[in-house]
Amino acid sequence: MFKILIRRRLRAFFYYVNIGKYSVLVYNPYMDRKIISNNKKAFHDYIILEKYIAGIVLTGTEIKSIRSGGINLKDSFAKIENGEVFLYNAHISPYNQGNRFNHNPDRVRKLLLNKREILKIDIKVKKDGVTIVPLELFLSKGFAKLELGLGKGKKLYDKRETLIKKTQDRDIERSVKRG
């Protein structure tokens, strides 16, 4: 087992890592994320099994509206149709300075994934009965990306168990802080 140490930070997204006697330059893909919107309801309603990152096809003023934070992923979901993935019910607010060139806020948007990933997701959706749920939207190098999760629906008692566990953890943290 190698002992891995982060030696020093080089620029914003790269690190030198010592692995044994070698020094390696490593790219950290999570450093260049600027999270715009989270879908907290997805984690409440689903057990997330796998995650994928997809690009999203936008038109006109949609990217400007996203950069200003005007997106809601709360009730949105994705479907695979004819070998392509589409996002439904994602509300992107009209851009304030967009005048007549504004977009339809609730239109269906195409998601960009590799063909292998689409086939793998399609098999799991048909076989295991999972749902494709958007988890968060973020900007990476100026492009809007969407993190998708394959989720299995929680039953009511599962939701209650997670709620009870969260409250117990919160109570334990409070008692530890108070000393």
N, C-alpha and C positions, 0 to 999 in steps of 0.2 A: 504494500500500500504506500503510495507516494504521499508525502506531506506537501500540501498545496498552500502556499502563502501568497497573498496579494502584496507585491513589492511596492509599487507606487502607481499613481494614476497618471496616464498619458492622455492628454486632450479630454474630450467629454465622454467618449463612448468606448475607449480602449483601455485595457489594464495589462500590466506585466504580471504574470503569474509564475512563481517558482515551482517547478515540478521536479523534485530530486535535485540534480545538479544542472538542469536545463531551465532557461528562462523563456517563456512563451508570451507572445502578444495575443490577447484574447478580446474578442468583440462581445459586448454585453447588449443584447437586443432590447432589453427592457429599459435602458437608459434614455433612448430617444423617443419614448412614448409620452404623448401629452394626452391624458385621458379627458375626454369631453363629456361622456355620459355613461353611467352604470345602470344595469338593470337588476336592482336589488330584489325585485319580485321574482325573478327567475330562480334565484338561489333559495327563496322561500317556498316556491311551488314545485321545484324539480330537484332531483338528485343528479348533479352534473357528472357524467361518466367520462367524457372526452372533450377536449377543446381544440378548435381550429381557428386560424386567422384567415380572413377573406378580405379582398379588396371590394370596394363598392362603386358601382357606376353611378355618377352624379351628373346632373345637367345644370348649366347656367349658374344661378345664384345659390344653389344648394350648399356648396362648399363654404361660401361666405356665411350663410346662416349657421352651419355646423360649427365654424370657427368661433362664432359669437355665442355658442352654447344652446342654440335653438333646436334641440332634438329630443324626442321622447321615445324610448324603447320599451315602455312599460308593457303593452299588450301585443308586442310584435312577435312574429315567428317567421321561419323560413320553410320553403317547400322546394322539392326537386321536381322539375317538369322538363321532360325531353332532354335529360342530361345537363340541365342548367339549374342553378340555384337562384331563387328569387326571395326577396324580403318583403313581407306583408305587414301592414298596420304600423309601420314606423313613421311617426309624424315629425317632419322637418318643417319648422315654422317658416313662413314667407320672409324673405329678406326685407328689412325696412326700406332701403334705398333701391329696391329692385323694380319699381313701377310696373309697367306692363309685361316685362320680361320675367316676372316671378314664375315659380313652378307650382305645380299642384302638390300640396303638403302631404297627402296620403297616397301618392302613387306607388305602384309596385316597382321595386328597384332590383336590378340584377346584381348578384354577388359573383366575385371572381375567385375561383378555386381551381386547383389542378384537376385534370380528368380522373387521376387515380384517387384523389381525395373525395371527389364527388361519388365515384363508384363505391368506395368504402363506406361513406356515409349512407348512401342509398341502400346498400345491403343491410346495414344495421337498423335503418328506419323500417324496412320491410320485415326483417327477421325478428328483431327484438322489440319493436313497437316503441321506439324512442322518438322524441320530438327535437327538432332543431330550433334552438332558442338563442337569440343574440344576448350576449352577456355584457359587453362594453364596446363603445365606439371610441377610437383614439386616432390621433394624428401621428404618423410616422414619416419623417422626411418630407412633410408637406402633403402626404396622401392620406385620405381617410381610410382607416381599416376597421373591420368589425370582427370582434372575437365571438365565434359561435360555439355553443356547447350542445352536446348531445345529452338530453335530459330525460330521465324517467320520472313520471309524475309521482309526487308524494301523496300518500293517503292522509286523511285528517289526523290520525293518531301519530303519524311521523312528524307532522307539523307541530303537534302538541309536545312531542318529545324534544324536538330541537328547541322550542321555546322554553321549556322547563330547564333544559341543559344550559341555555344562554343565561337565564336568570340565576341559576346556581353558580355559574362561573363568575358572574358579575358580583354576586354576594360574597364569594370567596375573595375576590380581588379587593373589595371594599374592606373586609375584615383584616386582610393582610396589610393594607395601607394604614388602617387605624392602629394596628399594632397590638 
